[in-house]
């Protein structure tokens, strides 16, 4: 505080500066007060809006989980929002009777609410939002809203949002306003001072001019100021700075000359590292594919051995029949009796029925034919009845018609030989088709053109996997296949076949790990969804533990015993699907696991895959089965 006597000795310059500074201080203080009030109201309004948004978001999550899982996931939602939103001080979810079913405070869980707003929301479906205020430091916002499922009230939500950070914000704002006021007062004082001391302004003007030229890149300029006061020292510092900048500019230009070469070398190293990583990944996929193929070969060998054995047996029988046929024909030719037209007709009917697909004749059918032959006086009726059942010639009317033929042993021997040869040819043909089907599936699966993008029918790809796994599936697993025949083609590589093989093998392993004699079932379905082709593979195996379900697509992660799995099957399947811009999801619980694969049908799939022009062409064989045939839709 200045004394009255000393105030009269102040200079005019000092008085002007004091008056201007005082006026500026009063004006800025009033402005700061109004700004502070506006900011306070704005923050409170923002908190209210934030509370409304949080309430809506929480209600949406609760309804989504109720619609998706059919269970109340309240405690999980409370934990999630209390973790990510620190401004929420309290959160509770109530049932229709006002009892807390989920709460951030465990002590209040399963207790009845005493808040009338909660009961108002439960009765009238009326949300409420109020500002609570014990004192200025405990300002808060409470939101209560009903939880609706359709038009039914199934509960209520209450959250408390703290506004305690308002005081901190206002304190920080006060400090900033004070800082700004101080700076402005200082600037005004300096401006007034410069106006009274034009010589300083002129010298500063020269410094500004020099600064602008330095900014424009002229580092050769120097400030001409011979005085030794503060401005003179500033000019000297500018001169030193200019010299340093000129030196630094030369160093930067020299560094830039070598920078491009360094960047080029670093880029080459990164490219090489990328190629090495890509090569390692491709090798890993190939190794897993070969390992899977090795496992499949054992089952495929058994599948091939069965038709090969059938062909070998019928070939031996055919050879025996052919060798004995001339003798039988000669013996029949020397026997008088039935006319040529009758025995030709009988031979044709025998050959036709024996070549037709048929199940083994029942014991009752065999006895009925035996009795029929005995009634008509046919010798060796039991032996001939067995032969007729074997040849599928079981119609009583036809047997009665050709009784005269069957009475002659010589004719019956010839007829049996002709029918057996025709039946052998049919068995050989069907067995050969089965072998060809398996070979085509192996060829389709092992095709190495993994980078060639082309249209593929998903159903055919799935059938290929079923053919290869038929021996593994048919003995212990009931496989149900429901494939949409109207699926569009998808643009993908041959790697997609490995996805189904890996998922089906994983399903078989899960069923085996169950370790009981209960029914085993795998369901495979394909449909056309909004995002593309959707394939679901469901098994009733052991299931995936909840704490491990997030890790099943990690490399080398496996829940199988040592030596029974590499941990790469699901990882590679996931990588192949992502490479095709698809998605794979898993839903598992004890006794049921569902893998859902979505593959897009748009050209975006082809855009995400590389290089098909330099790759070899795909085999022309139809995938999975020979023309006109597909593997059985069920294997037991």
Residue pairs with C-beta under 8 A, 6 or more apart in sequence:
2 10
10 18
13 192
13 196
16 192
17 189
17 192
17 193
20 188
20 192
21 185
21 188
21 189
24 184
24 185
24 188
25 181
25 185
28 177
28 180
28 181
28 184
29 181
32 174
32 177
32 181
35 173
35 177
36 170
36 173
36 174
36 177
39 169
39 170
39 173
40 166
40 170
43 163
43 166
43 169
44 131
44 139
44 163
44 166
47 87
47 141
47 161
47 163
47 166
48 129
48 131
48 141
50 87
50 161
51 129
51 141
51 143
51 159
51 161
52 129
52 143
54 81
54 85
54 88
54 143
54 159
54 161
55 127
55 129
55 143
55 145
55 157
55 159
58 77
58 81
58 91
58 157
58 159
59 145
59 147
59 157
61 77
61 80
62 72
62 73
62 74
62 77
62 93
62 147
62 157
63 147
63 148
63 149
65 71
65 72
65 73
65 76
65 77
66 72
66 73
66 149
66 154
72 93
72 101
72 102
74 93
74 101
74 102
75 102
77 93
77 102
78 91
78 92
78 93
78 102
78 103
78 104
81 88
81 91
81 159
82 88
82 91
82 104
87 161
87 162
87 165
88 104
88 159
88 160
88 161
88 162
89 140
89 160
89 161
89 162
90 104
90 105
90 158
90 159
90 160
91 103
91 104
91 157
91 158
91 159
91 160
92 100
92 102
92 103
92 104
92 105
92 108
92 113
92 157
92 158
92 159
93 100
93 101
93 102
93 103
93 147
93 155
93 156
93 157
94 100
94 101
94 113
94 118
94 122
94 155
94 156
94 157
94 158
95 101
95 154
95 155
96 122
96 153
96 154
96 155
97 112
98 112
98 113
98 118
98 119
98 122
98 156
99 110
99 111
99 112
99 113
100 108
100 109
100 110
100 111
100 112
100 113
101 109
101 110
101 155
102 109
103 109
113 119
113 158
115 144
115 158
117 128
117 130
117 142
117 144
117 158
118 144
118 156
118 158
120 126
120 128
120 144
121 127
121 128
121 144
121 145
121 146
121 153
121 156
122 146
122 153
122 155
122 156
125 146
125 148
125 153
126 146
127 143
127 144
127 145
127 146
128 143
128 144
128 145
129 141
129 142
129 143
129 144
130 141
130 142
131 139
131 140
131 141
132 138
132 139
132 140
132 141
132 142
132 160
133 139
133 140
136 167
137 164
137 167
138 164
139 162
139 163
139 164
139 166
140 160
140 161
140 162
140 163
140 164
141 160
141 161
141 163
142 158
142 159
142 160
142 161
143 157
143 158
143 159
143 161
144 156
144 157
144 158
145 156
145 157
146 153
146 155
146 156
146 157
147 153
147 154
147 155
147 156
147 157
148 154
193 200
194 200
194 201
194 204
195 201
200 231
203 225
203 227
203 231
203 235
204 231
206 223
206 224
206 225
206 235
207 223
207 225
207 231
207 234
207 235
207 238
210 221
210 222
210 223
210 238
210 242
211 238
213 221
214 221
214 238
214 241
214 242
214 245
219 242
219 243
219 245
219 246
219 249
220 242
220 246
221 242
222 239
222 242
223 235
223 236
223 238
223 239
224 235
225 231
225 232
225 235
225 236
226 232
281 575
282 450
284 568
284 572
285 450
285 495
285 498
285 572
285 575
285 576
288 498
288 502
288 566
288 568
288 569
288 572
289 446
289 498
289 572
291 566
292 498
292 501
292 502
292 505
292 569
293 442
293 445
293 446
295 505
296 442
296 445
296 468
296 469
296 472
296 501
298 471
299 468
299 469
299 470
299 471
299 472
300 438
300 442
300 468
300 471
302 471
303 434
303 438
303 470
303 471
304 435
304 438
307 430
307 431
307 432
307 434
307 435
308 431
308 435
310 427
310 428
310 431
311 427
311 428
311 431
311 432
314 423
314 424
314 427
314 428
315 424
315 428
317 420
317 424
318 420
318 421
318 424
318 425
321 417
321 420
321 421
321 424
322 421
324 417
325 414
325 417
325 418
328 410
328 413
328 414
328 417
329 414
331 410
331 413
332 408
332 410
332 411
332 413
332 414
334 410
335 408
335 410
335 411
337 404
337 407
337 408
337 411
338 404
338 405
338 408
338 411
342 402
342 404
342 405
343 405
343 411
343 415
345 402
346 402
346 405
346 411
346 415
347 414
347 415
347 418
347 419
349 393
349 398
349 402
350 391
350 393
350 415
350 418
350 419
351 418
351 419
351 422
353 391
353 392
353 393
353 395
353 419
354 391
354 392
354 393
354 419
354 420
354 422
354 423
354 426
355 422
355 423
355 425
355 426
356 392
358 392
360 389
361 389
361 390
361 392
361 394
365 389
365 394
366 385
366 386
366 389
367 385
368 396
369 385
369 388
369 389
369 394
369 396
369 399
370 381
370 382
370 385
372 396
372 399
372 400
373 381
373 384
373 385
373 399
373 403
373 406
374 381
376 400
376 403
376 407
377 407
378 384
378 403
378 406
378 407
379 407
379 409
380 409
384 406
384 412
387 412
387 416
388 394
388 399
391 416
391 419
391 420
391 423
393 399
393 419
399 406
405 411
405 412
405 415
406 412
433 626
433 629
436 626
437 467
437 624
437 625
437 626
437 629
437 631
438 467
438 468
440 621
440 622
440 623
440 624
440 625
440 626
441 464
441 467
441 468
441 623
441 624
441 625
442 468
443 619
443 621
444 464
444 494
444 497
444 619
444 621
444 623
444 624
445 464
445 465
445 468
445 497
445 498
445 501
447 494
447 618
447 619
448 494
448 616
449 493
449 494
449 615
449 616
449 617
449 618
450 493
450 494
450 495
451 493
451 609
451 610
451 611
451 612
451 615
452 493
452 494
452 612
452 615
452 616
452 617
452 618
453 491
453 492
453 493
453 605
453 606
453 609
453 612
454 491
454 492
454 493
454 612
454 618
455 489
455 490
455 491
456 489
456 490
456 491
456 492
456 494
456 496
456 623
457 487
457 489
457 623
458 487
458 490
458 496
458 526
458 533
458 535
458 599
459 483
459 484
459 485
459 487
459 526
460 622
460 623
460 624
461 496
461 497
461 500
461 623
461 624
462 481
462 483
462 500
462 524
462 526
462 535
463 623
463 624
463 625
463 630
463 631
464 497
464 500
464 623
464 624
465 497
465 500
465 501
465 504
466 473
466 479
466 481
466 504
466 524
466 624
466 631
466 635
467 624
467 625
467 631
468 501
469 501
469 504
469 505
469 508
470 631
470 635
472 505
472 508
473 479
473 504
473 508
473 522
473 635
474 635
474 636
476 511
476 512
476 520
477 508
477 511
477 520
477 521
477 522
477 635
477 636
478 519
478 520
478 521
478 522
478 634
478 635
478 636
479 521
479 522
479 523
479 524
479 633
479 634
479 635
479 636
480 521
480 522
480 523
480 524
480 633
480 634
481 523
481 524
481 525
481 633
481 634
482 523
482 524
482 525
482 526
483 524
483 525
483 526
484 525
484 526
484 527
484 528
486 528
487 526
487 527
487 528
487 533
488 528
488 533
488 601
489 601
490 496
490 532
490 533
490 580
490 599
490 600
490 601
490 605
491 601
491 603
491 605
491 606
491 609
492 580
492 599
492 605
492 609
493 580
493 609
494 618
495 576
495 579
496 576
496 580
496 599
497 623
498 572
498 573
498 576
499 573
499 576
499 577
499 597
500 535
500 537
502 569
502 570
502 572
502 573
503 537
503 570
503 573
503 595
503 597
504 522
504 524
504 537
505 569
506 569
506 570
506 595
507 522
507 537
507 539
507 541
507 593
507 595
508 522
508 539
509 541
509 560
509 564
509 565
510 539
510 541
510 542
510 543
510 593
511 520
511 522
511 539
511 540
511 541
511 542
512 541
513 541
513 542
513 560
514 520
514 540
514 541
514 542
515 542
519 540
520 540
520 541
521 539
521 540
522 537
522 538
522 539
523 536
523 537
523 538
523 539
524 535
524 536
524 537
524 538
525 535
525 536
525 538
526 533
526 534
526 535
526 536
527 533
527 534
528 534
528 601
529 598
531 583
531 598
531 600
532 582
532 598
532 599
532 600
532 601
532 602
533 598
533 599
533 601
534 596
534 597
534 598
535 596
535 597
535 599
536 594
536 595
536 596
536 597
537 594
537 595
537 597
538 592
538 593
538 594
538 595
539 592
539 593
540 591
540 592
541 591
541 593
542 590
542 591
543 588
543 589
543 590
543 591
543 592
543 593
544 552
544 559
544 586
544 588
544 593
545 559
548 557
548 559
549 586
549 588
551 557
552 570
552 586
553 570
553 571
553 574
553 584
554 567
554 571
555 567
555 568
555 571
556 566
556 567
556 568
556 571
557 567
557 571
558 564
558 565
558 566
558 567
573 584
574 584
577 583
577 584
577 597
577 599
578 584
579 608
579 609
580 599
580 600
580 605
580 608
580 609
581 600
581 604
581 605
581 608
582 597
582 598
582 599
582 600
582 605
583 597
583 598
584 595
584 596
584 597
584 598
585 595
585 596
585 598
586 593
586 594
586 595
586 596
587 593
587 594
587 596
588 594
599 605
624 630
624 631
625 631
